[in-house]
Amino acid sequence: MKLDLKLYRGYVNEQELVVFGHLFKSLAPDRYRMDRRGLRHAVSVFQMFRIKPLKNIQIRLKFKNKEVVTKTLDDGYFRFNLPFNEKLDSGWHTYEVSAEFSGYGIVETGEILKPYESKLAIITDIDDTFLISHSNNFFKKLYVLLLRNINKRKIFDDVVEHYQYLSLAGQDEAQASNSFFYVSSSEWNLYGFIHEFAVMHQLPKAVIKLKKIKTGISDFLLTGRGSHDHKFEKVKDIISFYPNLKYVLLGDDSQKDPDIYERICKIFPENIRAVYIRQTTSRKKNKVVEVLKNLESLHVSTCYFKDSERAISHSKALGIN
């Protein structure tokens, strides 16, 4: 029998560290080949949703002087929220997690982020914000997910330029960058795809936060759908974890991003510098226009844009630097 331990990028502040992942019996979702074509790619996608998480299995974390044990939840997910006040340089650090089950053991390493000194962080949606996904058309979205592998999926023009600009805005040190968080309604099953896509297109390195993992083919048909409250909670958790930062929020108008960001701006009236919403249809949506107008009344700068070139111009005019 094979164990597979999937670790995600964690994060730390001056008081607490957060590390999370999944434990699987056999292969984790992202172990399947994502570079296959046509039907072979579709089979790989289906396999990503035929996983077998392991529940109530002991997990051991080692990071710096800490060594802590917990157990997996029913869906194989584990999370460490730990007090942490050791001196730690800014940047990415390595942590180690191990697990044992039925005489089999596994050890993996992951990364944890200590943000650079900064006044700014960026939280962005994924589908139809930088990755073209057709979220407002169920059948087209399904077609693209099943039959177009990572090399065939497309990114919006000038997104990389905009994100790289935001990443370096206000940073003087050569290696320093503003912290990025990718938050999506896609499930953890698609983490590997999202990670590889971001690397391939040279998007800023980010902590990625996704939706509860799915464990069956029937669940696959509902991928990215349903309630988006989890996205609100994840964005709220990030801002609460780093309350001294100003945030730029990026999303699109295909689902609930404008409503989620409006709620966030009301709860954190001093933290949000700007909200960017990508227009995914031929015309702007009146409801979105009204939401953004309301945000402007809360002194949040907004940009409802079709092309990222306009968003870049807005960021520069706003003086995000």
Order of alpha helices (4+ residues) and beta strands (2+ residues): beta-beta-beta-alpha-beta-beta-beta-beta-beta-beta-alpha-alpha-beta-alpha-beta-alpha-alpha-beta-alpha-beta-alpha-beta-alpha
